[in-house]
Amino acid sequence: MMMSEEEGIFSTSKMLGDGHQAKVYVAKTPGKSPQCVKIFEPFKDVDTMYNAEIEFKVAQSLVGHPNIV
């Protein structure tokens, strides 16, 4: 799977997890270290969308943490 990124193109190489609302992959961008990418499934209902929004807000609060890229 190829996806665009601000700085170029990355490809997913391995699925790390598959949950109720998303899948997590190892993604590789030329010249950079591998990263994890979480791809959400289309929202089935308002509750699922709300949960994804909460998760996004929590992730945003972790920006700058030394162990999170």
Gaussian input, Z-matrix of N, CA and C with variables (Angstrom, degrees):
# hf/3-21g

backbone

0 1
 N
 C     1     B1
 C     2     B2     1     A1
 N     3     B3     2     A2     1     D1
 C     4     B4     3     A3     2     D2
 C     5     B5     4     A4     3     D3
 N     6     B6     5     A5     4     D4
 C     7     B7     6     A6     5     D5
 C     8     B8     7     A7     6     D6
 N     9     B9     8     A8     7     D7
 C    10    B10     9     A9     8     D8
 C    11    B11    10    A10     9     D9
 N    12    B12    11    A11    10    D10
 C    13    B13    12    A12    11    D11
 C    14    B14    13    A13    12    D12
 N    15    B15    14    A14    13    D13
 C    16    B16    15    A15    14    D14
 C    17    B17    16    A16    15    D15
 N    18    B18    17    A17    16    D16
 C    19    B19    18    A18    17    D17
 C    20    B20    19    A19    18    D18
 N    21    B21    20    A20    19    D19
 C    22    B22    21    A21    20    D20
 C    23    B23    22    A22    21    D21
 N    24    B24    23    A23    22    D22
 C    25    B25    24    A24    23    D23
 C    26    B26    25    A25    24    D24
 N    27    B27    26    A26    25    D25
 C    28    B28    27    A27    26    D26
 C    29    B29    28    A28    27    D27
 N    30    B30    29    A29    28    D28
 C    31    B31    30    A30    29    D29
 C    32    B32    31    A31    30    D30
 N    33    B33    32    A32    31    D31
 C    34    B34    33    A33    32    D32
 C    35    B35    34    A34    33    D33
 N    36    B36    35    A35    34    D34
 C    37    B37    36    A36    35    D35
 C    38    B38    37    A37    36    D36
 N    39    B39    38    A38    37    D37
 C    40    B40    39    A39    38    D38
 C    41    B41    40    A40    39    D39
 N    42    B42    41    A41    40    D40
 C    43    B43    42    A42    41    D41
 C    44    B44    43    A43    42    D42
 N    45    B45    44    A44    43    D43
 C    46    B46    45    A45    44    D44
 C    47    B47    46    A46    45    D45
 N    48    B48    47    A47    46    D46
 C    49    B49    48    A48    47    D47
 C    50    B50    49    A49    48    D48
 N    51    B51    50    A50    49    D49
 C    52    B52    51    A51    50    D50
 C    53    B53    52    A52    51    D51
 N    54    B54    53    A53    52    D52
 C    55    B55    54    A54    53    D53
 C    56    B56    55    A55    54    D54
 N    57    B57    56    A56    55    D55
 C    58    B58    57    A57    56    D56
 C    59    B59    58    A58    57    D57
 N    60    B60    59    A59    58    D58
 C    61    B61    60    A60    59    D59
 C    62    B62    61    A61    60    D60
 N    63    B63    62    A62    61    D61
 C    64    B64    63    A63    62    D62
 C    65    B65    64    A64    63    D63
 N    66    B66    65    A65    64    D64
 C    67    B67    66    A66    65    D65
 C    68    B68    67    A67    66    D66
 N    69    B69    68    A68    67    D67
 C    70    B70    69    A69    68    D68
 C    71    B71    70    A70    69    D69
 N    72    B72    71    A71    70    D70
 C    73    B73    72    A72    71    D71
 C    74    B74    73    A73    72    D72
 N    75    B75    74    A74    73    D73
 C    76    B76    75    A75    74    D74
 C    77    B77    76    A76    75    D75
 N    78    B78    77    A77    76    D76
 C    79    B79    78    A78    77    D77
 C    80    B80    79    A79    78    D78
 N    81    B81    80    A80    79    D79
 C    82    B82    81    A81    80    D80
 C    83    B83    82    A82    81    D81
 N    84    B84    83    A83    82    D82
 C    85    B85    84    A84    83    D83
 C    86    B86    85    A85    84    D84
 N    87    B87    86    A86    85    D85
 C    88    B88    87    A87    86    D86
 C    89    B89    88    A88    87    D87
 N    90    B90    89    A89    88    D88
 C    91    B91    90    A90    89    D89
 C    92    B92    91    A91    90    D90
 N    93    B93    92    A92    91    D91
 C    94    B94    93    A93    92    D92
 C    95    B95    94    A94    93    D93
 N    96    B96    95    A95    94    D94
 C    97    B97    96    A96    95    D95
 C    98    B98    97    A97    96    D96
 N    99    B99    98    A98    97    D97
 C   100   B100    99    A99    98    D98
 C   101   B101   100   A100    99    D99
 N   102   B102   101   A101   100   D100
 C   103   B103   102   A102   101   D101
 C   104   B104   103   A103   102   D102
 N   105   B105   104   A104   103   D103
 C   106   B106   105   A105   104   D104
 C   107   B107   106   A106   105   D105
 N   108   B108   107   A107   106   D106
 C   109   B109   108   A108   107   D107
 C   110   B110   109   A109   108   D108
 N   111   B111   110   A110   109   D109
 C   112   B112   111   A111   110   D110
 C   113   B113   112   A112   111   D111
 N   114   B114   113   A113   112   D112
 C   115   B115   114   A114   113   D113
 C   116   B116   115   A115   114   D114
 N   117   B117   116   A116   115   D115
 C   118   B118   117   A117   116   D116
 C   119   B119   118   A118   117   D117
 N   120   B120   119   A119   118   D118
 C   121   B121   120   A120   119   D119
 C   122   B122   121   A121   120   D120
 N   123   B123   122   A122   121   D121
 C   124   B124   123   A123   122   D122
 C   125   B125   124   A124   123   D123
 N   126   B126   125   A125   124   D124
 C   127   B127   126   A126   125   D125
 C   128   B128   127   A127   126   D126
 N   129   B129   128   A128   127   D127
 C   130   B130   129   A129   128   D128
 C   131   B131   130   A130   129   D129
 N   132   B132   131   A131   130   D130
 C   133   B133   132   A132   131   D131
 C   134   B134   133   A133   132   D132
 N   135   B135   134   A134   133   D133
 C   136   B136   135   A135   134   D134
 C   137   B137   136   A136   135   D135
 N   138   B138   137   A137   136   D136
 C   139   B139   138   A138   137   D137
 C   140   B140   139   A139   138   D138
 N   141   B141   140   A140   139   D139
 C   142   B142   141   A141   140   D140
 C   143   B143   142   A142   141   D141
 N   144   B144   143   A143   142   D142
 C   145   B145   144   A144   143   D143
 C   146   B146   145   A145   144   D144
 N   147   B147   146   A146   145   D145
 C   148   B148   147   A147   146   D146
 C   149   B149   148   A148   147   D147
 N   150   B150   149   A149   148   D148
 C   151   B151   150   A150   149   D149
 C   152   B152   151   A151   150   D150
 N   153   B153   152   A152   151   D151
 C   154   B154   153   A153   152   D152
 C   155   B155   154   A154   153   D153
 N   156   B156   155   A155   154   D154
 C   157   B157   156   A156   155   D155
 C   158   B158   157   A157   156   D156
 N   159   B159   158   A158   157   D157
 C   160   B160   159   A159   158   D158
 C   161   B161   160   A160   159   D159
 N   162   B162   161   A161   160   D160
 C   163   B163   162   A162   161   D161
 C   164   B164   163   A163   162   D162
 N   165   B165   164   A164   163   D163
 C   166   B166   165   A165   164   D164
 C   167   B167   166   A166   165   D165
 N   168   B168   167   A167   166   D166
 C   169   B169   168   A168   167   D167
 C   170   B170   169   A169   168   D168
 N   171   B171   170   A170   169   D169
 C   172   B172   171   A171   170   D170
 C   173   B173   172   A172   171   D171
 N   174   B174   173   A173   172   D172
 C   175   B175   174   A174   173   D173
 C   176   B176   175   A175   174   D174
 N   177   B177   176   A176   175   D175
 C   178   B178   177   A177   176   D176
 C   179   B179   178   A178   177   D177
 N   180   B180   179   A179   178   D178
 C   181   B181   180   A180   179   D179
 C   182   B182   181   A181   180   D180
 N   183   B183   182   A182   181   D181
 C   184   B184   183   A183   182   D182
 C   185   B185   184   A184   183   D183
 N   186   B186   185   A185   184   D184
 C   187   B187   186   A186   185   D185
 C   188   B188   187   A187   186   D186
 N   189   B189   188   A188   187   D187
 C   190   B190   189   A189   188   D188
 C   191   B191   190   A190   189   D189
 N   192   B192   191   A191   190   D190
 C   193   B193   192   A192   191   D191
 C   194   B194   193   A193   192   D192
 N   195   B195   194   A194   193   D193
 C   196   B196   195   A195   194   D194
 C   197   B197   196   A196   195   D195
 N   198   B198   197   A197   196   D196
 C   199   B199   198   A198   197   D197
 C   200   B200   199   A199   198   D198
 N   201   B201   200   A200   199   D199
 C   202   B202   201   A201   200   D200
 C   203   B203   202   A202   201   D201
 N   204   B204   203   A203   202   D202
 C   205   B205   204   A204   203   D203
 C   206   B206   205   A205   204   D204

   B1=1.4388
   B2=1.5217
   B3=1.3144
   B4=1.4663
   B5=1.5226
   B6=1.3184
   B7=1.4587
   B8=1.5156
   B9=1.3236
   B10=1.4573
   B11=1.5192
   B12=1.2868
   B13=1.4638
   B14=1.5239
   B15=1.3142
   B16=1.4645
   B17=1.5283
   B18=1.3056
   B19=1.4578
   B20=1.5265
   B21=1.2930
   B22=1.4570
   B23=1.5124
   B24=1.3085
   B25=1.4569
   B26=1.5237
   B27=1.3185
   B28=1.4557
   B29=1.5143
   B30=1.3198
   B31=1.4599
   B32=1.5247
   B33=1.3169
   B34=1.4546
   B35=1.5185
   B36=1.3234
   B37=1.4589
   B38=1.5219
   B39=1.3222
   B40=1.4588
   B41=1.5214
   B42=1.3305
   B43=1.4600
   B44=1.5230
   B45=1.3294
   B46=1.4599
   B47=1.5224
   B48=1.3246
   B49=1.4510
   B50=1.5076
   B51=1.3178
   B52=1.4563
   B53=1.5186
   B54=1.3269
   B55=1.4524
   B56=1.5155
   B57=1.3100
   B58=1.4554
   B59=1.5257
   B60=1.3449
   B61=1.4510
   B62=1.5288
   B63=1.3246
   B64=1.4650
   B65=1.5213
   B66=1.3362
   B67=1.4599
   B68=1.5238
   B69=1.3351
   B70=1.4593
   B71=1.5238
   B72=1.3268
   B73=1.4607
   B74=1.5231
   B75=1.3377
   B76=1.4597
   B77=1.5238
   B78=1.3149
   B79=1.4635
   B80=1.5134
   B81=1.3143
   B82=1.4654
   B83=1.5202
   B84=1.3406
   B85=1.4539
   B86=1.5246
   B87=1.3222
   B88=1.4656
   B89=1.5331
   B90=1.3214
   B91=1.4554
   B92=1.5151
   B93=1.3236
   B94=1.4693
   B95=1.5190
   B96=1.3294
   B97=1.4619
   B98=1.5249
   B99=1.3343
   B100=1.4653
   B101=1.5324
   B102=1.3232
   B103=1.4497
   B104=1.5180
   B105=1.3108
   B106=1.4691
   B107=1.5226
   B108=1.3193
   B109=1.4617
   B110=1.5163
   B111=1.3189
   B112=1.4630
   B113=1.5266
   B114=1.3174
   B115=1.4584
   B116=1.5253
   B117=1.3322
   B118=1.4507
   B119=1.5275
   B120=1.3238
   B121=1.4632
   B122=1.5337
   B123=1.3442
   B124=1.4743
   B125=1.5340
   B126=1.3153
   B127=1.4631
   B128=1.5172
   B129=1.3279
   B130=1.4593
   B131=1.5284
   B132=1.3400
   B133=1.4587
   B134=1.5267
   B135=1.3110
   B136=1.4654
   B137=1.5266
   B138=1.3196
   B139=1.4692
   B140=1.5217
   B141=1.3297
   B142=1.4664
   B143=1.5221
   B144=1.3248
   B145=1.4648
   B146=1.5312
   B147=1.3266
   B148=1.4602
   B149=1.5283
   B150=1.3284
   B151=1.4676
   B152=1.5256
   B153=1.3310
   B154=1.4684
   B155=1.5229
   B156=1.3225
   B157=1.4671
   B158=1.5277
   B159=1.3222
   B160=1.4778
   B161=1.5223
   B162=1.3363
   B163=1.4631
   B164=1.5262
   B165=1.3350
   B166=1.4613
   B167=1.5258
   B168=1.3222
   B169=1.4698
   B170=1.5284
   B171=1.3132
   B172=1.4645
   B173=1.5265
   B174=1.3301
   B175=1.4687
   B176=1.5242
   B177=1.3261
   B178=1.4673
   B179=1.5247
   B180=1.3238
   B181=1.4643
   B182=1.5295
   B183=1.3302
   B184=1.4649
   B185=1.5273
   B186=1.3352
   B187=1.4576
   B188=1.5248
   B189=1.3152
   B190=1.4590
   B191=1.5243
   B192=1.3166
   B193=1.4721
   B194=1.5342
   B195=1.3332
   B196=1.4661
   B197=1.5264
   B198=1.3320
   B199=1.4495
   B200=1.5285
   B201=1.3181
   B202=1.4612
   B203=1.5173
   B204=1.3313
   B205=1.4710
   B206=1.4981
   A1=107.97
   A2=116.57
   A3=121.63
   A4=108.63
   A5=116.24
   A6=120.67
   A7=108.07
   A8=116.22
   A9=118.47
   A10=110.32
   A11=115.24
   A12=123.25
   A13=105.11
   A14=118.81
   A15=121.47
   A16=111.81
   A17=117.42
   A18=121.64
   A19=113.33
   A20=119.46
   A21=120.15
   A22=111.90
   A23=116.07
   A24=122.86
   A25=108.53
   A26=116.48
   A27=118.79
   A28=108.47
   A29=115.10
   A30=120.36
   A31=108.59
   A32=114.99
   A33=119.48
   A34=108.21
   A35=115.55
   A36=118.70
   A37=113.37
   A38=117.81
   A39=119.80
   A40=109.11
   A41=116.53
   A42=119.48
   A43=108.52
   A44=115.76
   A45=121.14
   A46=111.78
   A47=116.24
   A48=119.22
   A49=112.17
   A50=115.57
   A51=122.36
   A52=107.40
   A53=116.16
   A54=119.72
   A55=112.30
   A56=114.76
   A57=121.69
   A58=112.79
   A59=116.73
   A60=118.66
   A61=114.48
   A62=118.96
   A63=119.36
   A64=111.29
   A65=113.77
   A66=122.16
   A67=107.47
   A68=116.57
   A69=121.56
   A70=108.27
   A71=115.45
   A72=122.16
   A73=110.51
   A74=116.19
   A75=121.70
   A76=105.14
   A77=116.33
   A78=121.06
   A79=109.02
   A80=115.70
   A81=121.06
   A82=109.51
   A83=114.87
   A84=122.90
   A85=106.51
   A86=117.98
   A87=119.23
   A88=111.74
   A89=115.70
   A90=121.54
   A91=115.41
   A92=118.15
   A93=120.57
   A94=109.89
   A95=115.39
   A96=120.99
   A97=109.97
   A98=117.66
   A99=119.92
   A100=110.62
   A101=116.23
   A102=122.05
   A103=108.96
   A104=116.51
   A105=120.86
   A106=108.65
   A107=115.07
   A108=121.28
   A109=107.81
   A110=116.39
   A111=121.51
   A112=107.68
   A113=115.24
   A114=121.16
   A115=107.95
   A116=115.40
   A117=120.81
   A118=111.08
   A119=114.84
   A120=122.01
   A121=107.24
   A122=117.16
   A123=118.05
   A124=109.59
   A125=115.59
   A126=120.02
   A127=110.81
   A128=115.61
   A129=121.69
   A130=111.55
   A131=116.33
   A132=119.81
   A133=109.52
   A134=115.97
   A135=121.77
   A136=111.24
   A137=118.35
   A138=121.01
   A139=111.40
   A140=116.95
   A141=120.95
   A142=110.21
   A143=117.00
   A144=121.16
   A145=109.85
   A146=117.41
   A147=121.51
   A148=110.64
   A149=117.51
   A150=121.23
   A151=111.31
   A152=116.91
   A153=120.52
   A154=110.92
   A155=117.21
   A156=120.53
   A157=111.30
   A158=116.99
   A159=120.97
   A160=109.73
   A161=116.80
   A162=120.37
   A163=110.93
   A164=116.86
   A165=121.12
   A166=110.56
   A167=117.30
   A168=120.82
   A169=111.22
   A170=117.53
   A171=120.93
   A172=109.75
   A173=117.16
   A174=120.74
   A175=110.87
   A176=117.20
   A177=120.52
   A178=111.44
   A179=117.13
   A180=120.17
   A181=111.70
   A182=117.02
   A183=121.27
   A184=112.89
   A185=117.24
   A186=120.27
   A187=109.01
   A188=115.92
   A189=121.22
   A190=113.46
   A191=117.56
   A192=120.39
   A193=107.88
   A194=118.41
   A195=120.40
   A196=114.97
   A197=118.80
   A198=120.46
   A199=113.83
   A200=116.38
   A201=121.04
   A202=108.93
   A203=115.18
   A204=120.11
   A205=108.63
   D1=128.38
   D2=177.65
   D3=-108.37
   D4=138.66
   D5=179.13
   D6=-137.86
   D7=149.23
   D8=178.99
   D9=-84.90
   D10=151.67
   D11=179.02
   D12=-136.86
   D13=156.86
   D14=-177.90
   D15=-50.31
   D16=-42.64
   D17=-173.50
   D18=-93.68
   D19=0.86
   D20=-179.23
   D21=157.04
   D22=-146.67
   D23=-177.52
   D24=-117.08
   D25=141.38
   D26=171.76
   D27=-127.47
   D28=155.50
   D29=178.45
   D30=-124.00
   D31=146.52
   D32=176.83
   D33=-91.37
   D34=140.05
   D35=-175.23
   D36=-117.97
   D37=-26.14
   D38=-175.00
   D39=-153.24
   D40=133.86
   D41=175.51
   D42=-81.89
   D43=128.31
   D44=179.22
   D45=-95.45
   D46=-29.14
   D47=-177.92
   D48=-163.13
   D49=153.84
   D50=-179.55
   D51=-138.40
   D52=110.87
   D53=-177.00
   D54=-116.42
   D55=-166.27
   D56=-176.46
   D57=-64.06
   D58=-38.63
   D59=-174.42
   D60=-120.71
   D61=-1.24
   D62=-177.64
   D63=-161.23
   D64=165.01
   D65=172.52
   D66=-122.13
   D67=145.91
   D68=-179.62
   D69=-117.27
   D70=130.77
   D71=-177.48
   D72=-124.65
   D73=156.50
   D74=165.44
   D75=-82.44
   D76=129.11
   D77=179.95
   D78=-118.27
   D79=141.30
   D80=179.90
   D81=-122.98
   D82=133.72
   D83=174.21
   D84=-118.02
   D85=134.06
   D86=-179.70
   D87=-51.97
   D88=129.11
   D89=176.92
   D90=81.85
   D91=4.43
   D92=-179.45
   D93=-126.96
   D94=163.41
   D95=176.50
   D96=-69.97
   D97=152.20
   D98=175.68
   D99=-60.54
   D100=146.86
   D101=178.24
   D102=-132.91
   D103=165.24
   D104=174.87
   D105=-97.32
   D106=140.31
   D107=177.42
   D108=-126.86
   D109=130.46
   D110=178.17
   D111=-105.31
   D112=123.76
   D113=-178.22
   D114=-114.66
   D115=116.03
   D116=-177.64
   D117=-79.09
   D118=144.81
   D119=172.82
   D120=-72.96
   D121=158.91
   D122=173.63
   D123=-57.93
   D124=139.66
   D125=-176.98
   D126=-67.80
   D127=131.15
   D128=-178.67
   D129=-90.05
   D130=-25.12
   D131=-179.06
   D132=-159.53
   D133=175.50
   D134=-177.13
   D135=-64.78
   D136=-37.46
   D137=-179.67
   D138=-62.60
   D139=-42.00
   D140=178.91
   D141=-63.57
   D142=-42.42
   D143=178.65
   D144=-63.50
   D145=-42.77
   D146=179.36
   D147=-61.64
   D148=-44.07
   D149=178.96
   D150=-60.81
   D151=-40.40
   D152=178.30
   D153=-65.55
   D154=-38.88
   D155=178.08
   D156=-64.44
   D157=-41.12
   D158=177.48
   D159=-62.81
   D160=-44.96
   D161=179.66
   D162=-60.99
   D163=-39.96
   D164=178.20
   D165=-62.40
   D166=-43.79
   D167=179.75
   D168=-63.54
   D169=-39.87
   D170=176.93
   D171=-63.84
   D172=-44.67
   D173=179.15
   D174=-61.16
   D175=-40.56
   D176=178.41
   D177=-62.20
   D178=-33.35
   D179=-179.63
   D180=-70.76
   D181=-15.77
   D182=-178.87
   D183=-94.64
   D184=-1.71
   D185=178.43
   D186=-57.85
   D187=132.51
   D188=-178.91
   D189=96.05
   D190=-9.19
   D191=177.39
   D192=-66.02
   D193=135.27
   D194=-174.51
   D195=-64.50
   D196=-20.24
   D197=-179.44
   D198=-101.48
   D199=6.50
   D200=-179.93
   D201=-123.12
   D202=128.64
   D203=-179.73
   D204=-98.73

